[in-house]
């Protein structure tokens, strides 16, 4: 099986930190660690099957199809596959205004 390299952007890394902090403050450190572990695992699994994700509907509606997403509900990992690399651009809470976040981060 072909393996891809997975790269986490500075923005995506900051997203993970913010998600962890928010959950730790509003719930518990144990729950925050669990969610972080699940998100990191989801990201690392992109090394094996990065094409399994789908185009985010917010981007598909405007004709941008080079990004994909996978989920750990309610979180969405948005990434791009280029040759043997999967570049993770965002890890977002799907309950937020995703359209404007994606426009600011990906469509500059």
C-alpha positions as CSV (number, residue, x, y, z in Angstrom):
1,X,0.0,0.0,0.0
2,X,1.3,3.4,-0.9
3,X,2.0,5.7,2.1
4,X,1.6,9.5,2.1
5,X,3.4,12.0,4.3
6,X,1.1,14.0,6.5
7,X,1.9,17.6,7.2
8,X,0.2,19.8,9.8
9,X,0.1,23.5,9.0
10,X,0.8,26.0,11.7
11,X,-2.9,27.0,11.6
12,X,-4.0,23.4,12.0
13,X,-1.7,22.9,14.9
14,X,-3.1,26.1,16.5
15,X,-6.6,24.7,15.9
16,X,-5.7,21.5,17.9
17,X,-4.3,23.6,20.8
18,X,-7.4,25.8,20.9
19,X,-9.8,22.8,20.8
20,X,-7.8,21.1,23.6
21,X,-7.9,24.3,25.7
22,X,-11.6,24.9,25.2
23,X,-12.6,21.4,26.2
24,X,-10.2,21.3,29.2
25,X,-11.7,24.6,30.5
26,X,-15.3,23.8,29.7
27,X,-15.4,20.1,30.4
28,X,-12.3,18.3,31.7
29,X,-8.6,17.7,30.9
30,X,-9.4,14.0,30.4
31,X,-12.1,14.7,27.8
32,X,-9.7,17.2,26.1
33,X,-7.0,14.6,25.9
34,X,-9.4,12.0,24.5
35,X,-10.6,14.4,21.7
36,X,-7.0,15.4,20.9
37,X,-5.9,11.8,20.7
38,X,-8.9,11.0,18.3
39,X,-8.1,14.0,16.1
40,X,-4.4,13.2,16.0
41,X,-5.2,9.6,15.1
42,X,-7.6,10.7,12.3
43,X,-4.9,12.9,10.9
44,X,-2.2,10.2,11.0
45,X,-4.5,7.8,9.2
46,X,-4.4,10.1,6.2
47,X,-1.0,8.5,5.5
48,X,-2.8,5.4,4.3
49,X,-6.0,6.5,2.6
50,X,-6.0,10.3,2.0
51,X,-8.5,10.1,-0.9
52,X,-11.2,8.7,1.4
53,X,-12.4,12.1,2.4
54,X,-14.9,14.2,0.5
55,X,-14.9,17.7,-0.8
56,X,-16.3,20.1,1.9
57,X,-19.8,21.1,0.7
58,X,-19.0,24.8,1.4
59,X,-16.1,24.6,-1.1
60,X,-17.9,22.4,-3.5
61,X,-20.7,25.0,-3.9
62,X,-18.2,27.5,-5.1
63,X,-16.3,25.1,-7.4
64,X,-13.2,24.6,-5.2
65,X,-12.5,20.9,-5.3
66,X,-8.9,20.4,-4.4
67,X,-9.6,20.1,-0.6
68,X,-11.0,17.2,1.2
69,X,-12.3,16.5,4.7
70,X,-12.7,13.8,7.2
71,X,-14.6,13.9,10.5
72,X,-14.5,13.2,14.2
73,X,-17.9,14.7,15.0
74,X,-18.3,17.5,15.4
75,X,-14.8,18.3,14.3
76,X,-13.7,18.5,10.6
77,X,-10.2,18.0,9.4
78,X,-9.7,19.9,6.1
79,X,-6.7,18.8,4.0
80,X,-5.2,18.8,0.5
81,X,-3.5,15.9,-1.2
82,X,-0.5,16.8,-3.5
83,X,1.4,13.9,-4.9
84,X,2.6,11.8,-1.9
85,X,1.7,14.5,0.7
86,X,-1.4,15.2,2.7
87,X,-1.4,18.8,3.9
88,X,-3.8,19.4,6.8
89,X,-4.9,23.1,6.7
90,X,-7.6,23.2,9.3
91,X,-9.1,21.3,12.2
92,X,-12.5,23.0,12.9
93,X,-15.5,22.6,15.1
94,X,-18.3,22.0,12.6
95,X,-20.7,23.9,14.8
96,X,-18.9,27.2,13.9
97,X,-19.4,29.3,10.8
98,X,-17.3,27.1,8.5
99,X,-18.0,29.0,5.3
100,X,-16.3,32.2,6.5
101,X,-13.5,30.3,8.2
102,X,-12.7,28.4,5.0
103,X,-12.8,31.6,2.9
104,X,-10.4,33.3,5.3
105,X,-8.0,30.3,5.5
106,X,-8.1,28.6,2.1
107,X,-9.4,31.1,-0.5
108,X,-7.2,34.1,-0.1
